[in-house]
């Protein structure tokens, strides 16, 4: 129990968040949306880590979360830069259109 | 001064590097001077070392230059050995080498590859010096391979001519066969003695079983066969005429072919222990001597005659080695170096005067036109024929006297050889220098004596050919035999002559009479009756035709060795190369290509599809982890 809420709810919430993220990544074609969905998946995992960290009174999990946030921030910066460059060059960020590697 | 021995091979190396890198930018004169001076410096140093060695008590100096190979139990320092044998060879190589360099500056003057020529010559001398100076078989082997390489480069010097290139390749391959034997010999020496330094090996030679020694000696002799042109590996030497004439002189007199003799004299202890090996050497030597001498009888190319004469003389030297007359053979190497270099350079001068003509049937009557060449060549001819008191007489006589003591049959064969030698060299002289001129008008008009740079070496060599015999006067004349005394420390087991003075006198007289008789025969045929050898297409008696065509040895080698090899290679090419190797390589390629074109379809380029595949994959892996 954390603050009177059962751990199961935390698990359920993060699972739902993760699945929303995963489905979004798979289903959407807009690169920015896909990107946001990836962030959603990361944060679902973060939530899980923090929940278990509190449950077991172990700070390691929270340390991990800080790392993940830092790395994710860097990743976002790079990713958005790539996306803006792609947009500048091909005037679109639709993943179906971005299939030059195929040929 | 002996400590400076490392400089002797260094000078030609420096000359080689300078000419090799900057030769094209230098004038011809400078290029020739650098090459000649580098050899002259070596020669001067060699003389100083020789004098110092003669005066010192210790006759064997080992100079360690640097540690060369140092790997576990294999320790080979780069040591040079200065002893009477190597210092004598130093003098021959650098002395005659220098004269040949000087001669070349005149002979090659109009050649476009002038500096390239001197580059090769210097490298040749460098490797030859390394060969004789090394204190172990490995250094000798390095030099051995090096002179093989340089002879290839020099024989094929005029590389635009395919026939010359083939001659060069032939020399290389023939030498390679011999080299393999030599290399195996060295390996066997190392396995047997655990060392390849001369002093260590020779000290232990008596403790090893005779059969091992025989193996070593025979393998080393295979190497000598290749380098010193003995049957069955002699065919490259006559073809080596393709190179410029100074090269022939260098290969035949000062370097290369003497390497085999040097190696056997150096390893004399093996041949003294193993009678089988010594007898093999003697028999191969005498057969080669006789065989080549008969071929020489009917050749018409001035250089070919001299080439076969070299093969024949080398055979005599090996006969001497085989019967244990090591110092006599070295003596003959020395005198032979004088007169053979002289004859070749003289022939070069004749060819120069004739504007490139080498066929003695088209010469004649040159004696008045090119006096210096004529006189010097005449002296060389008398020396090689073995008439006293010229140098060839003493050295040949010494070998034959030892042979007589050893085996009468070998002596008779050796005697016939030396008589034939006298015949064909005088045939050359009579056809070239006497009678009427048989060439074209332009050639007759063009006839002229060579420049001083070419006649000077001829004169020096002629003097040496005349007086060279003084190096080894017969002992029964109660004169000091300098050669034998000098080499005393090198020859480990001596084989002193036990012949009575009467026998020696009669042997000497027989030799002189024999030579005189054949010279008279040559005189009668080619001078008095003016017989000119038959032309190419004319009908000849069967025996003469066989000999004229060199016993068809090249053709036999061609049919027995080259053709079957060709057929075998062709078969291997068709079956093994095309079917198996090519099939394997192409098969692998085709398989990868096929697989790729199948899997390629998965790469749709659609990111959504990739991500779905990834998720399915992850789910699948997770399921697997839970289920197992």
Interface residues (C-beta under 8 A of the other chain):
Chain A: X22 X25 X26 X27 X29 X34 X95 X96 X98 X99 X100 X101 X102 X103
Chain B: X603 X604 X605 X606 X607 X608 X611 X612 X615
